[in-house]
């Protein structure tokens, strides 16, 4: 069975006023919901491996070159 772990949260983007651009960003996770591929709720205990919930890091890809411009401008 494939299970979607849907996490709500916030993205924090850091803008450097001296450089006039964004210099980093991170994701602050909040609550999670677990569902099958059709969107039906499933038991989160199905993700327990060796007595711990399986997880992946919430790493965000940082821009290669900091930018303060909107996309396409």
N, C-alpha and C positions, 0 to 999 in steps of 0.2 A: 504494500500500500504506500502511495506517495502522500505525504502530509505537508501542507503549507503552514509555516510558522509566520504569522502576520504580526509585525511589530509596529506599534505607533510610537512616535517620539518627536524630537525636535532636532533641526539642523542648526548648528551654531557656526556662523561665518565671521571671521575676524578681519576687519578692515583697518589698515595702517594709514593714518592720516598724513604721516610724513612721506610715505611712499606713494600715497594716493591710489592704493589698490588693495584687494583682498589678499591676505597672505596665508590663510589656512581655513579649514573647515572640519567639523566633527559632528557625529551623530550621537544624541543622548537618547537611548532607548527608554520606552515607557512600558505599557502593558502589551502582552502578547495574546493572540488568539490562535487556535490550532484548528485547521479544517482540512477536509479531503479535497481532492482536485475539483470537485463540484461545488465547493463552498459550504459543505455540511460540517458542523462542529464535530471534532473528534477528541478523545481523551488525551490530555497532554502527557499522561503516564506512558503512552506509546513511544515517547521520545527518550525514556529513561534507559541509560546504558551504564552498567556497573554502578548502580545506585545514584547516578547523577544525570541531570537532563543534558542531552547532547546540545552543544551550542557551536556557533561560528562567530568570529569577531565581526564587529560592525565597522570595519575599516572603510574610510571614504578615500577615494582617489583624489589626491591633491593636484591642483593645476600645475602643469609643467612650467608655466610662466604666469606669475600672479597678474590678475587683471581686475579692473574695476568697471570695465565696460560691459554693457548688456550684450548678450549673444546676438550676432548679426549686425553689430554697429561698428 
